[in-house]
Structures are given as C-alpha cells and as structure tokens.
C-alpha cells in the first residue's frame, strides 16, 4: 500500500524546518537522497486514523533549479512516477515573504500537484506592519490558507487535520508569450503531459534528469530550431509572474512602516557597513572559535582522562592476551578517538545554528560572497574555512549549510589545508629543532615561521579552490539572490535538533570508518612478522645488558615498533621519502600519524626510546626529545636527520598533506563518495610531496 506523502515546500528562512519539527514531533530521520549529498529529512505523523510521511524539501525560491538541492525539489514535484511524489504539497510562507511563496505555490499547482498554503511565523504579522485579507487570499489561491507559529505550536494541529483535504479548482495565472507558442505546441506533441505548464517546464529546463537521453536531446533540438534558450523562458516567466502577483495582491496584503522593520534596517546599517560590518563579523568569528575551544577544552580533557582510565581499568580487569589488547588498545582507544570530537562538533553547530536562526548568517553570506566567489566558493564557505583552524572534522560538516553543490564540494575539498590544532605539536617540535631562536625585525624568528605556516594554509586553500573551480563541472550556475530575513529570536527546538543531527551523524556515520582505521593501525603497530618483534626483550637485553627496568621497557617498545608491520612499512617507504630528506624512522612517523597528525610526536618519542607519553608542554621532557632528535643521524646522508632542509621539508609536508583518518572518514560521509575522498587525499598528499621535494632539493 502506497504511503501518503506530504511535502513541505518553501523559500529559505520561512521557518519550514521548524514547522517540520513541530509536525513530526521529532519522529524523523535525516539522511541523503540516494546517490547524492543533498540532505533528506523525512518524518511521520499520525492523525485522522492514518500515518503520513512528511518530507522537508530543500529551500528554494523557484522550481527552476540553480543547484542540486533545487533540482531535487523540481524532480520531486514533476516526476509522477517517483516513489516520493507527494499526495499533497504544503507551501510555507512567512508574512514578509508572501509574494515569493505565491510564485512557488502557483508553479506547484500548475504542475498538477495538489497544494495548500500556510503562513508561518504569524505572530510576526503585526510586528512587521502587515495586514492580510484572508478571504480574498483564499479566493485568489483557490485553496484554504492556514496560519501557524512553529515556535509555540499555534495552528499546527489544525494544519495536520487538513492533510486529507484537497484544494479546489485552480485557475492558471501563467500564459506563455506568443513568440514561444510554436515551440510549446511542438513540445506538446512530443510530451503529451497533463498540464500545459508542465510542458513549458520541460521546454524551459536545461535538463530534466528523469527523462531519457533521447527525450532530452529532442528538447534541445526544439530549442535550437526555434532559437530560444532555457534562460529566456525562465526569465519570461519570472517577469510575468512577479508583475502579475504584485498587482493581484496589492489589495490583499497591506504593508505599513513599523518599528520592527525599522529596527532591522537600523541594525543592518551597522552589520552590513562596508567597514564596520567586516570588523564586527571577524570579531564574532574570533569569539565563535574562542568559545568552541574554551567551552570544549575541559569537556575534551575530561573525556580523554576518563576514557584513558577506563581503558587502563579494562586492561587490568581482562585476562592478558592479544584479544584483550585488541579490545582495549584498538577498539576502545578508537572509540575514544571518535568521542573526543563530539564537544567541538556540538558547540560549533550550536553557535552556527544560532547565527542561522537569528538571521545573521544571511548577512555573513552577503558580506563574504564577493570576496570568496572568484575562488569558486560561497559566502557561507567562510565558516568551514575558519573552523578548519580548529579541526577539519566539524569544519567539513559545517559546509552542509552551503546550498550550491559545487561550492559545497570545493569548500570541503580545500578546508583541510587550513592549519588545524593537530598540526601544532608537530610545528612546535620541528620549529624548535631547525629554526634558530633569533629575532628578525624585532620579532621572534620561530614565531614568524609558525605564522607563515598558518598563512600558507590559507593560500593553499584559496589557490586550490580557484583551480578546482576550473576543473569541477556543474550544470548549475550559482547566483547570490536572496532576501535578508528580519532578525528574530532562535527557535531552540530547531537549534537542538540541528545540533543532534550533526553530532549523531558524525558518531554513527564517520565514526565507523574512524574506528576501522584505528583498529587497522593498531594491528600494524602491535604485531610483527618475525621473532624480532615477539622476542624483542631478549634481543634488547643481549645487545644492552644491565639496563634499568624503565630504560629496558622503553628500549623494548622502540625495538618492537621498529620490527612491527608498521616499522617494516616505514622501512619499505624509505626510498619514497628519502628524496624529501627523511629516513625510515620518519617514515614510521608519517604512517602512524595518519591516525592523527599529533601522533607523530609520540611515535618519534617511542622510536627514540623515550616512551610514547612525552608531554611537549613540559619543558624538561620537550628538551629531552629535542636533544635526542638533534643527535639522530640519517643513515642515507650521514648528516643530522633533522637539519634545516629536512626540517623545513617536513614542516611543509605536514602543512599540505592529508594526514588524518578522521578527515577522510568525514569526507566519505559528507560526499557519500570514495571518489572525491580519494581525489582529495591524493591531491593534498601529492601537493605536499612535490613542495617538500622541491624545497629539500634546493636547500640540502
């Protein structure tokens, strides 16, 4: 039995998602449309003795797609053979946006889809200085007009009760210009559709994805024959509809100046100011990241300490053996590596959701769009890019707020170039190793190098975005066309739902991949192919008799790592990394740090028999590690392993390389594709290798 599908259709910023949350009472699931990265929200509601499936369609201003999200909307309403074709469309408007919503309503009805009209945020009607003649509006639309306030639940139940209603007769308001009549008649013969407007849509669309290649080719031939383009037809319709609606609703929707609109305009004069607007935005961005780090740090420390204590407890409780080690050091440690990201992700999305809900995010897009668009990015790309300075995992997830598919993909692909917090321990150690503690123009040379690495990250992201913009193809051209919504208080239910969706999506989506990779890396580092691993203590004792217990344990750990599968992989890739100035020990560090970049420091400490728990914030432990690394000799060159050339080479490699399994996992989840994940990994690692190679060869 076919389920009854109710689709919510509306412009961005009309409270459609809040309405969806109220209707479904959070009985919903969030995923992706099959085969693509567009988010799909679907829920259920029971009423009238039936269960309805409610679909929250992506926000759009028109049924002419300019992005993959909007293409989903058109396909959902135009393809009657689709399993998700709605039995009823609920067009959601808000008081300040009624004309645009009427455009959507008319297009849906003229496609032949039953639709009703809802004015949400009805409590803002008076504050926005508007009055509506509902009787005239219902007569004009040919359907019942409902009013709701999703924030407090007003009118929701009345709307749900109407899901079985079907609107009355609708009189089409659109007439094609005479100059297109011949092309339209010819299209009708090829596509005998249920409404003339649906035929018009086929002719006006550059592509209708559910048609066959032969059918699409026929449409192209008709347009070429009559020398018309899809853009012409869309422009013709938009002008006609907007002029007519403007005239028709002049006596239905009354507007007058009011304090709320006046206050919004006054605030915008400051927040959109060509100078102060950017000052305020970057201050808020700085505050956002400070809050993310400040608020998440104690929670992350608590998780880290307690998870480590739990792992230690389980290690003592369980009987010794490889199975117990796999569970504690592989699986539990892997889960700990997933959970530790939750505070940052939750807090970041809490703050981003607040910016969205209050209406400020639209101002951010307006301010930043013209600066980022030349690189193929979107105004909203600034949030993921700047979040990448903290951690690429939540930053890539933040790109979900970007509607245009190509711009969202490019943003995700370049965000890991931003210098994240995990690179900092590596930078601190390597800079202290190879950069003199001198001054340049009154500034510390080591501090300048660190700043330069952060700048390089930004430049790499922007240049890569510019190149990818030329390479990545898209059927949709992005335009910045939107209405700035009035400022409003957040819908806390909507905020909480958004934070939960993003956090749980990471835990149960990317977490599976991270856990699998963590276990694989643990196995590689915990087992070896011969007795030099299994009998490491005997070999170490024979070579170094009389070692103290603590020194013996450190030497055994170093010897085991050297002769583990991971160690042999490090030796195996030595010919590949030798042209960069690295030896096999550095190779082990590169492979192990794939679990997380900061693991490089701990791995090097183990390799040099110092134990993996070296704290670089402890001056004495840091100095011991640096002393050991400075005395290390590269067996290939006979020179110190960490000289200026190899040190700079290693710094640049880590600045550009994709050395993070968590980032790879979240890319796979967000793109839904191993193709783009592998392209990103190969691109970043390839750039890192090339730059490190050139720099080392020039400096050695």
C-alpha positions as CSV (number, residue, x, y, z in Angstrom):
1,X,0.0,0.0,0.0
2,X,1.4,3.4,-1.1
3,X,2.1,5.7,1.9
4,X,0.5,9.1,1.9
5,X,3.3,11.7,1.3
6,X,3.1,15.3,2.5
7,X,5.9,17.6,1.1
8,X,6.8,20.9,2.7
9,X,7.8,23.4,0.1
10,X,9.1,26.9,0.8
11,X,11.7,29.6,0.5
12,X,14.7,29.6,2.8
13,X,14.2,31.4,6.1
14,X,10.4,30.9,6.3
15,X,10.6,28.5,9.3
16,X,9.9,25.4,7.2
17,X,12.2,23.2,9.2
18,X,10.7,24.4,12.5
19,X,7.3,23.6,11.1
20,X,8.5,20.1,10.1
21,X,9.9,19.5,13.6
22,X,6.6,20.5,15.1
23,X,4.5,18.4,12.8
24,X,6.6,15.2,13.2
25,X,7.3,15.8,16.9
26,X,10.9,14.8,16.1
27,X,9.7,11.3,14.8
28,X,12.1,11.8,11.9
29,X,15.3,10.6,10.2
30,X,18.0,12.5,8.4
31,X,20.0,11.0,5.6
32,X,20.9,11.8,2.0
33,X,18.9,11.4,-1.2
34,X,20.1,8.2,-2.9
35,X,23.5,8.6,-4.6
36,X,23.9,12.3,-3.8
37,X,24.9,14.5,-0.9
38,X,21.7,16.6,-0.5
39,X,20.3,16.2,2.9
40,X,16.9,14.4,3.1
41,X,14.7,15.0,6.2
42,X,11.7,12.7,6.5
43,X,9.3,12.1,9.4
44,X,5.9,10.7,10.3
45,X,2.8,11.9,11.9
46,X,-0.4,10.0,12.9
47,X,-3.8,11.7,12.5
48,X,-7.2,11.0,11.1
49,X,-6.6,7.3,11.7
50,X,-3.7,7.3,9.2
51,X,0.1,7.7,9.2
52,X,1.5,10.4,7.0
53,X,5.1,10.6,5.7
54,X,6.2,14.2,5.8
55,X,9.2,15.3,3.7
56,X,11.0,18.6,4.2
57,X,12.1,19.6,0.7
58,X,15.2,21.8,0.4
59,X,14.5,25.5,0.5
60,X,14.1,27.1,-2.9
61,X,12.8,30.4,-4.5
62,X,11.6,28.8,-7.8
63,X,11.1,25.5,-9.5
64,X,13.8,26.3,-12.0
65,X,16.9,24.7,-10.4
66,X,20.2,26.5,-9.9
67,X,21.6,23.8,-7.6
68,X,21.4,20.1,-6.9
69,X,19.2,20.9,-3.9
70,X,16.7,22.8,-6.0
71,X,16.8,20.0,-8.7
72,X,15.6,17.6,-6.0
73,X,12.6,19.9,-5.4
74,X,11.7,20.0,-9.1
75,X,12.1,16.3,-9.6
76,X,10.0,15.5,-6.5
77,X,7.1,17.6,-7.9
78,X,7.4,16.9,-11.6
79,X,8.1,13.2,-11.8
80,X,4.8,11.4,-11.1
81,X,6.5,8.0,-11.3
82,X,8.7,8.8,-8.4
83,X,8.2,6.9,-5.2
84,X,8.4,10.2,-3.3
85,X,5.8,12.0,-5.5
86,X,3.7,13.9,-2.9
87,X,-0.1,13.4,-2.4
88,X,-0.2,17.0,-1.0
89,X,2.3,19.9,-1.0
90,X,2.2,22.3,1.9
91,X,3.6,25.7,0.6
92,X,5.1,27.5,3.6
93,X,5.3,31.3,3.6
94,X,6.1,33.9,6.2
95,X,4.4,37.4,6.5
96,X,7.3,39.3,4.9
97,X,7.7,36.9,2.0
98,X,4.2,36.1,0.7
99,X,4.8,37.2,-2.9
100,X,7.7,34.8,-3.4
101,X,5.8,32.0,-1.8
102,X,2.9,32.6,-4.1
103,X,5.2,32.1,-7.0
104,X,6.2,28.6,-5.7
105,X,2.5,27.8,-5.0
106,X,1.4,28.7,-8.5
107,X,4.2,26.7,-10.1
108,X,3.4,23.6,-8.0
109,X,-0.4,23.9,-8.7
110,X,0.3,24.4,-12.5
111,X,2.5,21.3,-12.5
112,X,-0.7,19.4,-11.4
113,X,0.3,18.9,-7.7
114,X,-2.4,19.4,-5.0
115,X,-1.2,22.2,-2.7
116,X,-2.3,24.2,0.3
117,X,-0.9,27.5,1.6
118,X,0.5,28.1,5.1
119,X,1.6,31.4,6.6
120,X,4.1,30.6,9.3
121,X,5.5,33.0,11.9
122,X,2.1,34.5,12.1
123,X,3.0,36.2,15.4
124,X,5.3,38.5,13.4
125,X,2.4,39.8,11.2
126,X,1.8,42.8,13.4
127,X,5.4,43.5,14.3
128,X,6.2,43.6,10.5
129,X,3.4,46.0,9.9
130,X,1.3,43.8,7.6
131,X,-2.4,43.1,7.3
132,X,-3.9,40.2,5.2
133,X,-7.4,39.8,3.8
134,X,-7.5,36.0,4.2
135,X,-10.9,35.6,2.4
136,X,-9.5,37.3,-0.7
137,X,-6.2,35.4,-0.5
138,X,-8.0,32.1,-0.3
139,X,-10.2,33.0,-3.3
140,X,-7.1,34.1,-5.3
141,X,-5.1,31.0,-4.5
142,X,-8.0,28.6,-4.8
143,X,-7.2,26.9,-1.5
144,X,-7.6,27.2,2.2
145,X,-5.0,29.4,3.9
146,X,-3.7,28.2,7.2
147,X,-1.8,30.2,9.8
148,X,0.8,28.7,12.2
149,X,3.5,29.7,14.6
150,X,6.0,26.9,14.7
151,X,7.8,28.3,17.7
152,X,4.9,27.8,20.1
153,X,2.9,25.2,18.2
154,X,0.0,27.5,17.3
155,X,-2.1,26.3,14.4
156,X,-0.1,23.1,14.0
157,X,-2.8,20.6,14.8
158,X,-5.3,22.4,12.6
159,X,-2.9,22.2,9.7
160,X,-2.3,18.4,10.3
161,X,-6.0,17.8,10.3
162,X,-6.1,19.3,6.8
163,X,-3.7,16.7,5.3
164,X,-6.7,14.8,3.8
165,X,-8.2,17.9,2.3
166,X,-7.7,18.6,-1.4
167,X,-7.8,22.1,-2.8
168,X,-10.5,23.3,-5.1
169,X,-10.3,24.2,-8.7
170,X,-7.2,26.3,-9.6
171,X,-7.2,28.9,-12.4
172,X,-3.8,29.1,-14.1
173,X,-2.2,32.5,-13.8
174,X,0.5,32.0,-16.3
175,X,0.3,32.3,-20.1
176,X,3.3,31.7,-22.4
177,X,4.3,34.6,-24.6
178,X,3.2,34.3,-28.2
179,X,6.8,34.2,-29.5
180,X,7.2,30.8,-27.8
181,X,3.8,29.3,-28.8
182,X,5.2,27.3,-31.8
183,X,7.9,25.7,-29.7
184,X,5.4,24.9,-27.0
185,X,3.0,23.3,-29.4
186,X,5.8,21.1,-30.8
187,X,6.9,20.1,-27.3
188,X,3.3,19.1,-26.5
189,X,3.3,16.6,-29.4
190,X,6.5,15.0,-28.1
191,X,5.4,15.2,-24.4
192,X,1.6,14.9,-24.0
193,X,1.6,16.0,-20.4
194,X,-1.3,16.6,-18.0
195,X,-0.8,20.4,-17.9
196,X,0.5,22.9,-20.3
197,X,2.7,24.4,-17.7
198,X,4.5,21.0,-17.2
199,X,5.2,21.1,-20.9
200,X,6.5,24.6,-20.6
201,X,8.8,23.5,-17.7
202,X,10.2,20.7,-19.8
203,X,11.0,23.2,-22.6
204,X,12.5,25.7,-20.2
205,X,14.7,23.3,-18.2
206,X,18.2,22.8,-19.5
207,X,17.9,19.2,-18.3
208,X,15.1,17.2,-16.7
209,X,17.1,14.4,-15.1
210,X,14.3,11.7,-15.0
211,X,13.9,11.9,-18.8
212,X,15.8,9.6,-21.1
213,X,18.8,10.9,-23.1
214,X,16.7,10.7,-26.3
215,X,13.9,12.8,-24.8
216,X,16.4,15.4,-23.5
217,X,18.0,15.6,-26.9
218,X,14.6,16.2,-28.5
219,X,14.1,19.2,-26.2
220,X,17.5,20.6,-27.1
221,X,16.6,20.2,-30.8
222,X,13.3,22.1,-30.4
223,X,15.0,25.0,-28.6
224,X,17.7,25.2,-31.2
225,X,15.2,25.0,-34.1
226,X,13.2,28.0,-32.6
227,X,16.4,29.8,-31.4
228,X,15.4,30.0,-27.8
229,X,17.2,29.1,-24.6
230,X,16.0,27.9,-21.2
231,X,17.2,31.1,-19.6
232,X,15.0,33.1,-21.9
233,X,11.9,31.1,-21.0
234,X,12.7,31.2,-17.3
235,X,13.2,35.0,-17.4
236,X,10.0,35.5,-19.3
237,X,8.0,33.5,-16.7
238,X,9.7,35.2,-13.8
239,X,8.9,38.7,-15.1
240,X,5.3,37.9,-15.9
241,X,4.5,36.1,-12.6
242,X,6.1,38.7,-10.4
243,X,4.4,41.7,-12.2
244,X,1.0,39.9,-12.0
245,X,1.3,38.8,-8.4
246,X,2.4,42.3,-7.4
247,X,-0.7,43.7,-8.9
248,X,-3.1,41.0,-7.8
249,X,-2.2,41.0,-4.1
250,X,-2.0,44.8,-3.8
251,X,-5.5,44.8,-2.2
252,X,-4.9,41.5,-0.3
253,X,-1.7,42.1,1.6
254,X,-1.3,45.6,3.2
255,X,2.1,46.9,4.3
256,X,2.9,49.9,6.5
257,X,6.1,51.2,8.2
258,X,6.6,49.6,11.7
259,X,9.1,49.6,14.5
260,X,10.3,46.0,13.9
261,X,11.2,46.6,10.2
262,X,12.7,49.9,11.2
263,X,14.9,48.3,13.9
264,X,16.0,45.6,11.4
265,X,17.1,48.3,9.0
266,X,18.9,50.2,11.7
267,X,20.8,47.1,12.8
268,X,21.7,46.3,9.1
269,X,23.2,49.7,8.6
270,X,25.8,48.7,11.2
271,X,26.2,44.9,10.4
272,X,26.3,45.5,6.6
273,X,28.5,48.6,6.8
274,X,31.4,48.3,4.3
275,X,33.9,48.7,7.1
276,X,32.2,48.1,10.5
277,X,30.3,45.1,9.0
278,X,33.6,43.2,8.5
279,X,35.1,44.3,11.8
280,X,32.0,43.1,13.7
281,X,31.9,39.8,11.7
282,X,35.6,38.9,12.2
283,X,35.2,39.8,15.9
284,X,32.2,37.5,16.1
285,X,34.1,34.8,14.2
286,X,37.0,35.2,16.6
287,X,34.6,34.9,19.5
288,X,32.9,31.8,18.0
289,X,36.2,30.0,17.8
290,X,37.3,31.1,21.2
291,X,34.0,29.7,22.6
292,X,34.5,26.5,20.7
293,X,37.9,25.9,22.2
294,X,37.2,27.4,25.6
295,X,34.0,25.5,26.2
296,X,35.1,22.2,24.6
297,X,38.6,22.0,26.1
298,X,37.6,21.0,29.7
299,X,35.0,18.5,28.3
300,X,37.5,17.0,25.9
301,X,40.1,16.8,28.7
302,X,37.5,15.0,30.9
303,X,36.7,12.6,28.1
304,X,40.4,12.0,27.4
305,X,41.2,11.3,31.1
306,X,38.2,9.2,31.9
307,X,38.4,7.2,28.7
308,X,42.1,6.6,29.3
309,X,41.3,5.5,32.9
310,X,38.5,3.2,31.6
311,X,40.9,1.6,29.0
312,X,43.5,1.1,31.8
313,X,40.8,-0.4,34.1
314,X,39.7,-2.8,31.3
315,X,43.3,-3.7,30.5
316,X,43.9,-4.7,34.2
317,X,40.5,-6.5,34.5
318,X,40.6,-8.6,31.3
319,X,42.9,-11.6,31.1
320,X,46.2,-10.8,29.3
321,X,46.4,-11.7,25.6
322,X,46.1,-10.3,22.1
323,X,42.2,-10.3,22.3
324,X,42.2,-8.1,25.4
325,X,44.8,-5.8,23.8
326,X,42.7,-5.6,20.6
327,X,39.7,-4.6,22.7
328,X,41.4,-2.1,25.0
329,X,44.2,-0.5,22.8
330,X,42.5,-1.0,19.5
331,X,38.7,-0.8,19.8
332,X,38.3,1.2,23.0
333,X,41.1,3.6,22.1
334,X,39.5,4.0,18.6
335,X,36.1,4.8,20.2
336,X,37.8,7.4,22.4
337,X,39.3,9.0,19.3
338,X,35.8,9.4,17.9
339,X,34.0,10.6,21.1
340,X,36.7,13.2,21.8
341,X,35.5,15.2,18.7
342,X,31.9,15.4,20.0
343,X,32.2,18.6,22.2
344,X,33.8,20.6,19.4
345,X,31.2,19.5,16.8
346,X,28.2,20.1,19.2
347,X,29.4,23.5,20.3
348,X,30.4,24.7,16.8
349,X,27.0,23.7,15.4
350,X,25.2,25.2,18.3
351,X,26.8,28.6,17.6
352,X,26.3,28.2,13.8
353,X,22.7,27.3,14.3
354,X,22.2,30.4,16.4
355,X,23.6,32.5,13.6
356,X,21.2,30.8,11.2
357,X,18.2,31.1,13.4
358,X,18.7,34.8,14.3
359,X,19.1,35.8,10.7
360,X,22.7,36.9,11.0
361,X,24.1,34.1,8.8
362,X,22.4,35.7,5.8
363,X,24.4,38.8,6.5
364,X,27.6,36.8,6.6
365,X,26.9,35.4,3.2
366,X,26.2,38.9,1.8
367,X,29.5,40.2,3.3
368,X,31.8,37.4,2.3
369,X,30.3,36.3,-1.0
370,X,32.0,38.8,-3.3
371,X,35.5,38.0,-1.7
372,X,35.2,34.2,-2.0
373,X,33.2,33.9,-5.2
374,X,36.3,34.4,-7.5
375,X,37.7,31.2,-6.0
376,X,34.6,29.2,-6.7
377,X,33.5,29.5,-3.1
378,X,30.3,30.8,-1.4
379,X,29.8,33.4,1.3
380,X,29.0,30.6,3.7
381,X,32.3,28.9,3.0
382,X,34.0,31.3,5.4
383,X,32.6,29.3,8.4
384,X,34.0,25.9,7.4
385,X,37.3,27.5,6.3
386,X,37.8,29.4,9.6
387,X,36.6,26.4,11.6
388,X,39.3,24.4,9.9
389,X,41.8,26.3,12.1
390,X,40.4,24.3,15.0
391,X,39.6,20.9,13.4
392,X,38.8,19.9,9.9
393,X,36.2,17.3,11.0
394,X,33.5,19.8,12.3
395,X,34.6,22.3,9.7
396,X,33.8,19.9,6.8
397,X,30.4,19.2,8.4
398,X,29.7,22.9,8.6
399,X,29.8,23.0,4.8
400,X,26.4,21.4,4.8
401,X,25.0,25.0,5.2
402,X,26.1,25.7,1.6
403,X,23.2,25.1,-0.8
404,X,25.1,25.1,-4.1
405,X,26.5,21.6,-4.6
406,X,29.7,22.6,-6.5
407,X,30.6,25.3,-4.0
408,X,29.9,22.9,-1.1
409,X,32.1,20.2,-2.6
410,X,35.0,22.7,-3.3
411,X,34.8,24.0,0.2
412,X,35.0,20.5,1.7
413,X,37.9,19.6,-0.6
414,X,40.1,22.6,0.4
415,X,39.2,23.1,4.1
416,X,41.8,20.6,5.4
417,X,44.5,22.9,4.0
418,X,43.7,25.2,6.9
419,X,46.2,24.8,9.7
420,X,44.3,22.8,12.3
421,X,45.2,22.4,16.0
422,X,46.5,18.8,15.5
423,X,49.4,20.2,13.4
424,X,50.6,22.5,16.2
425,X,52.5,19.9,18.3
426,X,54.5,18.9,15.2
427,X,55.1,22.5,14.3
428,X,56.3,23.3,17.8
429,X,58.8,20.4,17.9
430,X,60.1,20.9,14.3
431,X,60.4,24.6,14.6
432,X,62.4,24.3,17.8
433,X,64.6,21.7,16.1
434,X,65.6,23.6,12.9
435,X,64.8,27.3,13.3
436,X,67.2,29.4,15.4
437,X,65.8,31.1,18.4
438,X,66.8,34.5,16.9
439,X,64.8,37.7,16.1
440,X,64.0,39.3,12.7
441,X,62.9,42.9,12.6
442,X,62.2,42.7,16.4
443,X,60.1,39.6,16.0
444,X,60.9,36.1,17.1
445,X,62.0,34.0,14.1
446,X,60.3,30.9,15.3
447,X,57.0,32.7,15.8
448,X,57.3,34.2,12.3
449,X,57.7,30.8,10.8
450,X,54.7,29.5,12.7
451,X,52.6,32.4,11.4
452,X,53.9,31.8,7.9
453,X,52.7,28.2,8.1
454,X,49.2,29.4,9.0
455,X,49.3,31.9,6.1
456,X,50.4,29.1,3.8
457,X,47.3,27.1,4.8
458,X,45.0,29.9,3.8
459,X,46.8,30.5,0.5
460,X,46.8,26.8,-0.3
461,X,43.0,26.6,0.4
462,X,42.3,29.6,-1.9
463,X,44.6,28.6,-4.7
464,X,43.3,25.0,-4.7
465,X,39.7,26.3,-4.7
466,X,40.5,28.5,-7.7
467,X,42.0,25.6,-9.6
468,X,39.1,23.2,-8.6
469,X,36.6,25.8,-9.7
470,X,38.0,25.5,-13.2
471,X,38.0,21.7,-13.1
472,X,34.8,20.6,-11.3
473,X,31.9,20.8,-13.7
474,X,28.4,21.8,-12.7
475,X,25.1,22.1,-14.6
476,X,24.1,24.9,-12.2
477,X,25.5,28.4,-12.1
478,X,25.4,30.0,-8.7
479,X,23.8,33.4,-8.1
480,X,23.5,35.3,-4.8
481,X,19.8,36.0,-4.8
482,X,18.0,36.0,-1.5
483,X,16.0,38.2,0.8
484,X,17.6,39.2,4.1
485,X,15.3,37.9,6.8
486,X,14.3,40.0,9.7
487,X,16.2,39.4,13.0
488,X,14.3,37.1,15.3
489,X,14.9,35.1,18.5
490,X,16.1,31.5,17.9
491,X,13.8,28.5,17.7
492,X,15.5,26.4,20.4
493,X,13.8,23.2,19.3
494,X,15.2,23.7,15.8
495,X,18.7,24.5,17.2
496,X,18.7,21.4,19.4
497,X,17.5,19.2,16.5
498,X,20.2,20.6,14.2
499,X,23.0,20.0,16.8
500,X,21.8,16.5,17.5
501,X,21.5,15.6,13.7
502,X,25.1,16.8,13.0
503,X,26.6,15.2,16.2
504,X,24.9,11.9,15.8
505,X,25.6,11.9,12.1
506,X,29.3,12.1,12.9
507,X,29.2,9.5,15.7
508,X,27.3,6.8,13.7
509,X,28.4,7.7,10.2
510,X,32.1,8.8,10.1
511,X,32.7,7.0,13.5
512,X,32.5,3.6,11.8
513,X,35.3,4.5,9.4
514,X,37.5,6.1,12.0
515,X,37.1,3.0,14.3
516,X,38.0,0.6,11.5
517,X,41.1,2.7,10.5
518,X,42.2,3.0,14.2
519,X,42.0,-0.8,14.7
520,X,44.0,-1.4,11.5
521,X,46.7,1.0,12.5
522,X,46.8,-0.6,16.0
523,X,47.2,-4.1,14.5
524,X,50.1,-2.8,12.2
525,X,51.9,-1.3,15.2
526,X,51.2,-4.2,17.7
527,X,52.3,-7.2,15.7
528,X,55.4,-8.2,13.7
529,X,56.3,-10.8,11.1
530,X,59.1,-12.5,13.0
531,X,60.7,-13.2,16.3
532,X,62.5,-9.8,16.4
533,X,59.1,-8.5,17.4
534,X,57.8,-11.3,19.6
535,X,61.1,-11.8,21.4
536,X,62.1,-8.1,21.4
537,X,63.1,-8.2,25.1
538,X,65.7,-10.9,24.5
539,X,67.3,-9.1,21.6
540,X,67.4,-5.8,23.6
541,X,68.8,-7.5,26.7
542,X,71.5,-9.2,24.7
543,X,72.5,-6.0,23.0
544,X,72.3,-3.8,26.1
545,X,72.9,-5.9,29.3
546,X,72.4,-4.2,32.6
547,X,69.6,-1.7,31.6
548,X,67.4,-0.4,34.4
549,X,63.8,-1.7,34.3
550,X,62.3,1.6,33.0
551,X,65.1,2.0,30.3
552,X,64.6,-1.6,29.3
553,X,60.8,-1.1,28.8
554,X,61.5,2.0,26.6
555,X,64.1,0.2,24.5
556,X,61.9,-2.9,24.1
557,X,59.0,-0.6,22.9
558,X,61.3,1.1,20.4
559,X,62.6,-2.2,19.2
560,X,59.1,-3.7,18.8
561,X,57.9,-0.6,16.9
562,X,60.9,-0.9,14.6
563,X,60.2,-4.6,13.8
564,X,56.4,-4.3,13.7
565,X,54.4,-4.4,10.5
566,X,54.3,-0.6,10.9
567,X,58.0,-0.4,11.2
568,X,58.6,-2.5,8.1
569,X,56.1,-0.3,6.2
570,X,58.2,2.7,7.3
571,X,61.4,1.0,6.0
572,X,59.5,0.0,2.9
573,X,58.6,3.5,2.0
574,X,62.1,4.9,2.8
575,X,63.0,5.0,-0.9
576,X,59.9,7.1,-1.5
577,X,60.5,9.6,1.4
578,X,64.4,9.7,1.1
579,X,64.2,12.4,-1.7
580,X,62.4,14.5,0.9
581,X,65.2,14.2,3.3
582,X,63.6,11.6,5.6
583,X,64.8,8.2,6.9
584,X,62.8,5.1,7.8
585,X,62.2,6.3,11.3
586,X,60.5,9.4,10.0
587,X,58.6,7.1,7.6
588,X,57.2,5.3,10.6
589,X,56.1,8.7,12.0
590,X,54.4,9.6,8.7
591,X,52.4,6.3,8.6
592,X,51.4,6.3,12.3
593,X,50.4,9.9,12.2
594,X,47.7,9.0,9.7
595,X,45.7,8.1,12.8
596,X,46.0,11.8,13.9
597,X,48.8,14.2,13.0
598,X,49.8,14.9,16.6
599,X,50.6,11.1,17.0
600,X,53.9,11.9,15.1
601,X,55.5,13.4,18.2
602,X,54.6,10.3,20.4
603,X,55.8,7.9,17.7
604,X,59.1,9.7,17.4
605,X,59.5,9.6,21.1
606,X,58.9,5.8,21.1
607,X,61.3,5.3,18.2
608,X,64.0,7.1,20.1
609,X,63.3,5.0,23.3
610,X,61.7,7.9,25.3
611,X,58.2,6.3,25.6
612,X,55.1,7.5,23.8
613,X,53.7,9.7,26.6
614,X,56.1,12.6,26.1
615,X,54.5,15.9,27.0
616,X,55.9,18.7,24.9
617,X,54.4,21.3,27.2
618,X,56.7,20.0,29.9
619,X,60.0,21.8,29.3
620,X,62.2,19.0,30.6
621,X,60.5,16.3,28.5
622,X,60.4,18.5,25.4
623,X,64.2,19.3,25.8
624,X,65.0,15.6,26.2
625,X,63.0,14.8,23.0
626,X,64.7,17.6,21.1
627,X,68.1,16.6,22.2
628,X,67.6,13.0,21.1
629,X,66.2,14.1,17.7
630,X,69.1,16.6,17.2
631,X,71.6,13.8,17.7
632,X,69.9,11.4,15.3
633,X,71.9,10.7,12.1
634,X,70.2,9.9,8.8
635,X,71.9,6.7,7.6
636,X,71.3,7.6,4.0
637,X,73.0,11.0,4.1
638,X,75.3,10.7,7.1
639,X,74.0,14.1,8.2
640,X,71.8,15.0,11.1
641,X,68.3,13.7,10.4
642,X,66.7,17.0,11.5
643,X,68.7,19.7,9.7
644,X,67.3,22.9,8.2
645,X,66.5,21.4,4.8
646,X,64.8,18.2,6.1
647,X,63.1,20.1,8.9
648,X,61.5,22.7,6.5
649,X,60.6,19.9,4.1
650,X,58.8,18.0,7.0
651,X,57.0,21.2,8.1
652,X,55.8,21.8,4.6
653,X,54.7,18.2,4.1
654,X,52.5,18.3,7.2
655,X,51.2,21.8,6.2
656,X,49.7,20.4,3.0
657,X,49.3,16.6,3.4
658,X,46.1,14.7,4.2
659,X,47.4,13.0,7.3
660,X,44.2,12.4,9.2
661,X,41.9,9.4,9.0
662,X,39.1,11.3,10.8
663,X,39.1,13.9,8.0
664,X,39.0,11.1,5.4
665,X,36.1,9.4,7.2
666,X,34.0,12.6,7.4
667,X,34.7,13.4,3.8
668,X,33.4,10.0,2.8
669,X,30.3,10.5,4.9
670,X,29.6,14.1,3.7
671,X,30.2,13.4,0.0
672,X,28.8,9.9,0.0
673,X,31.6,9.0,-2.3
674,X,35.0,7.4,-2.1
675,X,35.8,9.0,-5.4
676,X,36.0,12.6,-4.1
677,X,37.6,11.4,-0.8
678,X,40.4,9.7,-2.7
679,X,40.8,12.7,-5.1
680,X,41.2,15.0,-2.1
681,X,43.7,12.6,-0.3
682,X,45.8,12.2,-3.5
683,X,45.6,15.9,-4.3
684,X,46.8,17.1,-0.9
685,X,49.4,14.4,-0.4
686,X,50.7,15.0,-4.0
687,X,51.0,18.7,-3.4
688,X,52.7,18.1,-0.1
689,X,55.2,15.7,-1.6
690,X,56.0,17.9,-4.5
691,X,56.6,21.0,-2.4
692,X,58.6,19.1,0.2
693,X,60.7,17.5,-2.5
694,X,61.5,20.9,-4.3
695,X,62.3,22.7,-1.1
696,X,64.6,19.9,0.2
697,X,66.4,19.6,-3.0
698,X,67.0,23.3,-3.2
699,X,68.1,23.6,0.5
700,X,70.1,20.5,1.1
